[in-house]
Each structure stands twice: as C-alpha cells, then as structure tokens.
C-alpha cells in the first residue's frame, strides 16, 4: 500500500511558491502593452460615472463594473467582436 505523504513534507522541496509565479505574472503583465493600457484607464471611476453597480436584483453578474469597462476598452483596442474576444480569451 502506498504511503500518503503530508503536503507539508513536500512543500519545502519545491523551488518556488504560488506567490512567486503570481509576482512574475503581474510583473510581465505590467510591462506588457496591455498592462500599460490598464494602468492608464481609471476603470473604477469610469464604471461609477456610467452608473454601473455590483448590487442589482436578479442573477449575479459575471464581471464587476470595472471589468465590464475594461472589456469594452479591450474590445476597442483589439478590434474584435464580442464573439471573437470570447474565443480569444478562452483560447489563451
């Protein structure tokens, strides 16, 4: 019978953590062209100015108000239709 190994016994042998991977991802995103665009737009303020809110009756929104604005900017930036943008995001 195989012995079940406690994850705490394995963890110290790993050369990286999830935090390291997340930090590298954030750094590469911030240096990318899309990351630079993200830093320029005040998505939260734009969502408030457009009257978008998280709290509504009915089903839960898939995206936050600021994410909806960000997707609109991304659509304009890429020139993709809704369907093309979804396909591209699902493909990456």
C-alpha positions as CSV (number, residue, x, y, z in Angstrom):
1,X,0.0,0.0,0.0
2,X,1.3,3.5,-0.9
3,X,2.1,5.8,1.9
4,X,0.1,9.1,1.9
5,X,2.6,12.0,2.2
6,X,1.6,15.1,4.0
7,X,1.9,18.2,1.8
8,X,3.9,19.9,4.5
9,X,6.6,17.3,3.9
10,X,6.8,18.0,0.2
11,X,6.5,21.8,0.3
12,X,10.0,22.7,1.5
13,X,11.5,20.8,-1.5
14,X,9.7,22.9,-4.1
15,X,11.9,25.6,-5.6
16,X,9.1,28.1,-6.0
17,X,5.8,29.1,-4.5
18,X,2.4,30.2,-6.0
19,X,3.3,33.7,-4.8
20,X,6.5,33.7,-7.0
21,X,4.5,32.7,-10.0
22,X,1.9,35.3,-9.4
23,X,4.5,38.0,-8.9
24,X,6.2,37.1,-12.2
25,X,2.8,37.2,-13.9
26,X,2.0,40.6,-12.5
27,X,5.4,42.0,-13.4
28,X,5.2,40.7,-17.0
29,X,1.6,42.0,-17.3
30,X,2.6,45.5,-16.1
31,X,5.4,45.6,-18.6
32,X,3.2,44.5,-21.5
33,X,1.3,46.9,-23.8
34,X,-2.0,45.7,-22.3
35,X,-0.7,46.3,-18.8
36,X,0.4,49.8,-19.7
37,X,-3.1,50.5,-21.0
38,X,-4.6,49.1,-17.8
39,X,-2.6,51.5,-15.7
40,X,-3.8,54.5,-17.8
41,X,-7.6,54.0,-17.5
42,X,-9.4,54.7,-14.2
43,X,-11.8,51.8,-14.6
44,X,-13.5,52.2,-11.2
45,X,-14.2,55.9,-11.8
46,X,-15.5,55.1,-15.3
47,X,-17.8,52.4,-14.0
48,X,-19.2,54.8,-11.4
49,X,-19.7,57.6,-13.9
50,X,-21.5,55.1,-16.2
51,X,-23.8,54.2,-13.3
52,X,-22.8,50.6,-13.2
53,X,-23.1,48.8,-9.8
54,X,-22.5,45.4,-8.3
55,X,-25.8,45.3,-6.5
56,X,-28.8,44.5,-8.6
57,X,-31.8,42.3,-8.5
58,X,-31.6,39.1,-10.5
59,X,-28.7,36.8,-11.2
60,X,-25.2,37.6,-10.1
61,X,-23.0,39.4,-12.6
62,X,-20.1,37.5,-14.1
63,X,-18.0,40.7,-14.2
64,X,-17.5,43.6,-11.9
65,X,-18.5,47.0,-13.2
66,X,-14.8,47.9,-13.7
67,X,-14.2,44.6,-15.5
68,X,-17.1,45.4,-17.9
69,X,-15.4,48.8,-18.8
70,X,-12.1,47.0,-19.2
71,X,-13.6,44.5,-21.6
72,X,-15.1,47.4,-23.6
73,X,-11.7,49.0,-23.8
74,X,-10.1,45.7,-24.7
75,X,-12.7,45.2,-27.5
76,X,-11.9,48.6,-28.9
77,X,-8.1,48.0,-28.6
78,X,-8.2,44.7,-30.4
79,X,-10.9,45.4,-32.9
80,X,-12.6,42.1,-32.0
81,X,-16.3,41.5,-32.0
82,X,-17.9,40.1,-28.8
83,X,-17.6,36.5,-30.2
84,X,-14.0,37.0,-31.3
85,X,-13.0,38.4,-28.0
86,X,-14.6,35.5,-26.1
87,X,-12.9,33.0,-28.4
88,X,-9.5,34.7,-28.0
89,X,-9.8,34.9,-24.2
90,X,-10.9,31.3,-24.0
91,X,-8.0,30.3,-26.2
92,X,-5.3,31.9,-24.1
